[in-house]
Amino acid sequence: MRSIKESFTTEAINIKTYPLSDYDNIVVMFSREYGLIKGIAKGVKRPKSKLGARMQMLVANKIMLKNGRNFDTICEAQALNTFNKLRSNLDKLTYSMYLTEIISAICTDCDEDNENNEKIYELFYCALEGISNSLNKTEIFLNAIKFQLKFMAAAGYGIELEKCLECGCEINENAYFSIAKGGVICKNCRRGSDIYIGIHKKIIEFLITQKNCPSGEKTCYDGLVDENFCEKCFLLLKKYIDTYASRPSRALCVLNEMK
């Protein structure tokens, strides 16, 4: 449970800001210990604000907050990583924004599961770092895919890729992906009115490898797959995530409209 002291300190990544008054903003953050939290950044819009750029979206800070009745107040912020390379590339920025959207749509405010919050925080931080340092769109997709798989597992909606969800048999050939059930179905168990998407065994093997790979590490596939392959995998996972998200991704809609 969050500290009941007058003030507390945590690491947090800014995922959204919106105005509270002429000079103040409310900042939504994902924190290492407490999950989603909100804080008032007083005077942040003033030219000489001590918080300033640290309160921009997609900045990781070590922050000190003062407990308040409705909202905590952000007293101090020390930047840990500004992920500057994200802001000079539209694709990097868009897919990073997508990560913030699924976190805010699926995670709950002030979640008391500290261990799981820390896991999600590390996944988020590592994904932003990976996207920031990506050399092309394929690498951006690879980092986003790893996050999709690991985040959903941490959030309690893990995807089954190794065994048929119906009969439990090992999947060693082409199969089907059930959006409703969140995993693979063998050819013999495909039935009913569920929406099934054909999935090649190579895609299944690729996704299993990405799911099991430690965050920040590369796999044997990373230098072999191309942008088109990765985009198909990303969109497949997005369809599944959309069934649990409380709202669709605005960032990707804007990007598609610009194409």
Phi, psi and omega in degrees: 000149182296147181304140177263009177291167183299326178220159178212160183237143178202166170264139183208149177249127180290128179242345180195146173226147173210153187289143174251323179206190181300328185240349185250146174238154167261130182248125175265129185227154168254119186255157182296317184267326194245005181070220180288127176223160178234144178215149177273125174261093185287134177069015186294337181275354178284146183303326184255026180299137179285344177272313173045232185295343179296341182264007175291159177296151177061043172236131177265128182230156162262117189239152171245129181239147175258129181298137177229169183292311181255315179227144171285158178250130179280113183269316182220153177212127177244117184294129176261324179199125180263354180046050188301327183294343178294327190278353181256007182218123185297319180295316179300315181294318183296312182287334172292320176296324177301319178298318179295325182292319181285331175295311183290335182275338185247323180284159180250155181294138173050047176297134185272359180278085186300320182296318180288323176300317179297321179297314180294319178302314180295320177299315181296311180300314182294322179294317178296319178296318180294316178295318180303322183264006180295142181266344181202178184290331176301315180293325176299313179299318181301317179292321179293320180296314178301320179294314180306311183294313184285323180295315181296323177296316180293329181278356178096013181235044184301150183261129178272120183239345187262332182230149176297131181293338183269306186254348177081008180286152177293138179268110181238010181213181177304145183216199179231147177253127178263113178296319183293321184267340177078050178172187186270149177234133179286167183301324184287340185255003179286116181197173177079194186260005178299154177274119180245141177241125177300135182224124182288148181300330178293325177292319178299314180297319178298312182294322177298318180296317179295321181295322184270350182286132176302145180303137178088351179258154179264160178245174179294342181275337191302328180266001184253327185279156179249178184298318182297316179299313182294323179296319178298318179294317179300314182291327176298312179293324178298320179300320178293314181298325181299335180289341180251340181287142182283348180202152181287163180286119177281326183299315182289328176297316179296317180297318180295323179293332181279345182287000000 
